[in-house]
Amino acid sequence: MAIIKNVSRAVSQLLQSSGCGCGTSTVPVRCIGVSPRQVASDAGFYSVTFAEADHPRVLITGGLGQLGVGLAKLLRKRFGKNNVILSDIRKPADNVFYSGPFIYADILDYKNLREIVVNNRITWMFHYSALLSAVGEANVPLARAVNITGLHNVLDIAAEHNLRLFVPSTIGAFGPTSPRNPTPDLCIQRPRTIYGVSKVHAELMGEYYHYRYGLDFRCLRYPGIISADSQPGGGTTDYAVQIFHDAIKTGKFQCNLKPDTRLPMMYIDDCLKATLEVMEAPAEALSMRTYNISAMSFTPKELAQEVQKHIPELEVTYNVDEVRQAIADSWPMNFDDRNARRDWSWKHDYDLPELVTTMFSFLGSDSRIAQAN
C-alpha cells in the first residue's frame, strides 16, 4: 500500500510541475473526453483502440418502442448480433430477448447508464427513450423528466466517452407559426406540446454539444412512422397504423382526426434505412446536425380510400379527438427534405400504394394464421 501511495504522489507531482503549460510531461495521460459533467475521481476506464474497419458497438435506449426492435434487427444484420445491445426499463417479449443482447437501462439513472457504456465499450448510441405527443400531454412531469432530464444524461455520457449519438426528432418540433406546406429544415419552431418542446430542446442541445464539446451528434426529424410490427403507442399519427388492424379484425375504423388532416408519413423500413444512412455518412458530408426526412404526405381520407382498394367493405367514421386534432393542426403538412437528399443521398422506397400493400402483406397473413389457430 505504501508503494502505491508513493507512486501516486510522484505522478501527482509530475502532473503539477508544468503549471505554466510550457513544460513537457513525461507521464502519458489518456484523455477520457470533454464531458461538462464532473467525472468521479475513482472512475475506472477500460481503454480500447478501435480501428476504422471495426464495427461500432451500439446501445439503443428505449428499445422496446416502435422503432428500437426494428433498428436492432437491421444493425445486427449489418454489424453482427453481439455488437448491438437493446435496452429498456420494460420486460421484453421472448422473441426479442433471445434475438440478441438485451439489458435493463434507465436513462434517468446516470451512473448506471454510464457504467453500461463503459463496460460494453459502446461507440454508437441511439437514444429512443421518450414519451410521445398525446401520452406526454397526459403526464407532463413524466414527459419532462424522460424527454429532457434523460437527454441531458445521454448527452453528457456521449460527450465524455466520445460516442456517435443519434437522437430522433419529429414533426412535433414545429408549431402553428412554422411554415406548414412545405416545412424547411430551418424555420421558426414554437411547438405547443411538451413532446415538441423537448424535441426542439434536444436538437439545440445536440448542436450545442457538437460545437462546444465536439460531440458527433446526428438527428433526423421523423414524420409519422407506420409499422406492422408494433401497436400504436400514443402518438397523434397512430391512426395510420390503427386503421390496418381494425380493417382486418372488424371491418370498421373510427378515426380521431378530421378526414382532411394532411401530415407527412413514412413506412418504418424507410425510417430505419435513413437512420442508418445518416449515422454512416461521413462527417464532412453533413452541412447540419438535424435534417428533415420524408417519403409521402396524405390525409385520413386518402389513406382510407387506398385501404378500401384491398378491403372494399371497410366502414370509416370520424370521431375527432380535440387534443390530437389541435396537435395535428400545428404540425407540418409536408416536409422539405432536400438537404438530406443532397448531403447524404437520402431516397425513400415506399409511397402510399406500396405502404398499404406491404402493411396488408404482414398483418393479413398474421390475421389468417390467428383465425386458423
Buried (B, 14 or more C-beta within 10 A) or exposed (E): EEEEEEEEEEEEEEEEEEEEEEEEEEEEEEEBBEBEBEEEEEEEEEEEEEEEEEBBBBBBBBBBBBBBBBBBBBBBEBBEEEBBBBBBBEEBEEEBEEBBBBBEBBBEBBEBBBBBBBEBBBBBBBBBBBBBBBBBBEEBEEBBBBBBBBBBBBBBBBBBBBBBBBBBBBBBBBBEEBBBEBBBBEBEBBBBBBBBBBBBBBBEBBBBBBEEBEBBBBBBBBBBBBBBEBEBBBBBBBBBBBBBBBBBEEEEBEBBBBBEBBBBBBBBBBBBBBBBBBBEBEEEEBEEBBBBBBBBBBBBBBBBBBBBEBBEEBBBEBEBBEBBBBBBBBBBBBBBBBBBBEBBEBEBEBEBEBBBBBBBEEBBEEBEEEEEE
